[in-house]
Amino acid sequence: MPFTPIENIYQRKSDIFWIFCRIGCPIEWGWFAKGLHESYAYKPHSDGSDAIYQKKDFSWVADFLLENSFLLPRQGKALDLASGLGENALFLAGQGLESHAWDISSMALTRLKKKAAQKNLVIAVKHTDIVAAKLPKNEFDVIVVCRFLDRSLSHAIIDCLKPDGLLFYKTYVKEKIAVDGPGNPDFLLDRNELLNIFNPLTVVAYRENSRLGDLTCGDRNEAYFIGQKRH
């Protein structure tokens, strides 16, 4: 049976797995889980990221961004910070926003520009070390950060938002139950940490399931925060 590409289907991870099964694609779960880990994982601060993005075959829009996309403004500037292959940037552009993508990997940005052209979307890319970059103040209406954590940037990210701007932030927690994500605890969140480091923002949405109840349900490996910068 021929392989059916799914790169244009914006779905959550569980839905993507269901699509693979539904079309009868013969896969081994171990291989697929490895693919999930590599294709939607923590983006390291090193030039070695180019090698990672040479191997990655697909990526998808962050589930929490899709689920909360009704919060997005109808127009404005959006930044996908530490974008990787930039599926979030592509999604934001598709929502009518002026979309920007910043990442340390030139390979990832090259692939993003090619994919944007194929979709007739415009993405302004910037090749930069996110940690060393100087974020402009009051520049973006939306900032999205996924699976990237450098606590020293929290105030700069807040300052980079325009008044009433929205921050969408999601990354791994120390209480995660899976092997996904970085092993270094410096790159993992303490409980409620996103609420603390982005305290100046008004909370719009927050989720952190921790290890309560049925561990087979919910998002046990990551926390997400959506906040608004008030006047």
BAKEFI-472949 format. One record per residue (C-alpha): z, y, x; residue number from 1. Coordinates in pm, whole numbers, always signed. Example, Ala and Ser with C-alpha at 12.3 -4.5 7.8 and 13.67 -1.06 7.14 Angstrom:
2
+780;-450;+1230;1
+714;-106;+1367;2
end
This chain:
231
+0;+0;+0;1
-95;+337;+153;2
+181;+576;+250;3
+226;+864;+7;4
+327;+1188;+184;5
+623;+1372;+35;6
+634;+1681;+256;7
+559;+1912;-37;8
+828;+1768;-262;9
+1143;+1979;-244;10
+1420;+1740;-340;11
+1772;+1651;-242;12
+1826;+1368;+6;13
+1914;+1112;-260;14
+1604;+1206;-459;15
+1381;+1169;-153;16
+1516;+821;-91;17
+1449;+739;-457;18
+1090;+861;-420;19
+1036;+632;-120;20
+1163;+337;-321;21
+975;+430;-638;22
+635;+434;-465;23
+705;+97;-308;24
+717;+219;+50;25
+857;-76;+252;26
+1145;+64;+454;27
+1459;-60;+618;28
+1768;+138;+527;29
+1882;+156;+889;30
+1556;+323;+992;31
+1570;+562;+697;32
+1931;+662;+762;33
+1840;+731;+1125;34
+1555;+950;+1001;35
+1788;+1144;+775;36
+2027;+1206;+1060;37
+1754;+1328;+1294;38
+1559;+1533;+1042;39
+1844;+1725;+878;40
+2097;+1758;+1154;41
+2290;+2002;+1367;42
+2063;+2222;+1577;43
+2190;+2246;+1937;44
+2202;+2560;+2149;45
+1964;+2446;+2420;46
+1601;+2449;+2517;47
+1613;+2072;+2473;48
+1567;+2134;+2101;49
+1190;+2147;+2162;50
+1196;+1774;+2240;51
+1382;+1709;+1915;52
+1127;+1898;+1707;53
+837;+1719;+1873;54
+967;+1392;+1728;55
+1067;+1506;+1380;56
+811;+1412;+1116;57
+955;+1583;+810;58
+1230;+1808;+681;59
+1326;+1950;+345;60
+1488;+2245;+175;61
+1868;+2243;+186;62
+2002;+2096;-137;63
+2259;+2370;-197;64
+1989;+2637;-164;65
+1776;+2460;-424;66
+2067;+2410;-660;67
+2170;+2776;-635;68
+1825;+2932;-611;69
+1882;+3107;-943;70
+2109;+3345;-750;71
+1824;+3472;-530;72
+1693;+3825;-586;73
+1339;+3865;-713;74
+1242;+4066;-407;75
+1381;+4163;-67;76
+1411;+4033;+289;77
+1546;+3688;+368;78
+1646;+3534;+702;79
+1660;+3163;+779;80
+1892;+3178;+1081;81
+1869;+2883;+1324;82
+1579;+2775;+1107;83
+1456;+2463;+1283;84
+1131;+2361;+1113;85
+1193;+2632;+856;86
+1175;+2454;+521;87
+1431;+2702;+390;88
+1218;+2992;+513;89
+913;+2843;+340;90
+1108;+2802;+19;91
+1233;+3163;+34;92
+879;+3288;+90;93
+768;+3082;-208;94
+1029;+3264;-416;95
+858;+3594;-341;96
+1090;+3711;-63;97
+983;+3857;+270;98
+1085;+3558;+477;99
+1197;+3555;+841;100
+1285;+3255;+1059;101
+1476;+3272;+1387;102
+1529;+2974;+1615;103
+1569;+2879;+1981;104
+1292;+2618;+1960;105
+942;+2751;+2016;106
+808;+2410;+1911;107
+981;+2431;+1573;108
+852;+2783;+1512;109
+497;+2688;+1609;110
+503;+2404;+1360;111
+653;+2635;+1098;112
+375;+2892;+1140;113
+114;+2619;+1103;114
+273;+2484;+787;115
+313;+2834;+641;116
-59;+2898;+696;117
-143;+2571;+520;118
+63;+2684;+222;119
-77;+3040;+229;120
+271;+3177;+295;121
+373;+3444;+543;122
+677;+3381;+764;123
+786;+3626;+1034;124
+918;+3406;+1316;125
+1134;+3507;+1610;126
+1193;+3285;+1912;127
+1545;+3366;+2025;128
+1877;+3221;+2134;129
+2076;+3283;+1816;130
+2407;+3305;+2003;131
+2281;+3573;+2240;132
+2066;+3760;+1987;133
+2178;+4095;+1852;134
+2157;+4084;+1475;135
+2046;+4412;+1314;136
+2284;+4578;+1071;137
+2215;+4609;+697;138
+1880;+4435;+737;139
+1858;+4135;+502;140
+1915;+4076;+132;141
+1958;+3702;+189;142
+2070;+3505;+494;143
+2062;+3124;+499;144
+2239;+2921;+768;145
+2234;+2541;+762;146
+2396;+2303;+1008;147
+2461;+2565;+1271;148
+2805;+2693;+1368;149
+2910;+2964;+1608;150
+3222;+3134;+1481;151
+3173;+3436;+1707;152
+2868;+3534;+1500;153
+3047;+3556;+1165;154
+3106;+3934;+1171;155
+2752;+4000;+1296;156
+2611;+3789;+1013;157
+2812;+3985;+759;158
+2701;+4315;+912;159
+2340;+4194;+904;160
+2351;+4170;+525;161
+2254;+4468;+314;162
+2505;+4583;+51;163
+2499;+4329;-234;164
+2325;+4083;+1;165
+2390;+3709;-27;166
+2492;+3462;+243;167
+2415;+3092;+192;168
+2602;+2887;+455;169
+2644;+2511;+488;170
+2753;+2291;+776;171
+2960;+1988;+876;172
+3337;+1950;+834;173
+3593;+1774;+1052;174
+3690;+1548;+762;175
+3338;+1407;+727;176
+3322;+1037;+654;177
+2979;+966;+808;178
+2849;+976;+1164;179
+2609;+1260;+1076;180
+2640;+1584;+1268;181
+2793;+1683;+1601;182
+3076;+1488;+1756;183
+3225;+1794;+1923;184
+3500;+1928;+1692;185
+3418;+2282;+1805;186
+3108;+2256;+1587;187
+3291;+2119;+1283;188
+3470;+2317;+1014;189
+3840;+2301;+938;190
+3936;+2279;+573;191
+3852;+2606;+390;192
+3730;+2761;+715;193
+3415;+2913;+564;194
+3637;+3093;+314;195
+3840;+3234;+601;196
+3567;+3340;+844;197
+3362;+3502;+568;198
+3664;+3648;+392;199
+3510;+4001;+373;200
+3246;+3863;+135;201
+3303;+3804;-235;202
+3290;+3432;-312;203
+3001;+3341;-541;204
+3016;+2964;-494;205
+3208;+2724;-270;206
+3220;+2347;-236;207
+3425;+2124;-9;208
+3510;+1782;-147;209
+3728;+1670;+144;210
+3850;+1307;+113;211
+3987;+1319;-240;212
+3910;+1055;-501;213
+3604;+831;-493;214
+3451;+872;-147;215
+3121;+724;-263;216
+3061;+1036;-473;217
+3019;+1401;-383;218
+2930;+1571;-56;219
+3193;+1445;+187;220
+3040;+1555;+516;221
+2972;+1925;+467;222
+3105;+2238;+302;223
+2901;+2523;+164;224
+2977;+2885;+93;225
+2778;+3147;-95;226
+2912;+3500;-70;227
+2806;+3853;-153;228
+2854;+4164;+54;229
+3003;+4432;-167;230
+2975;+4807;-122;231
end
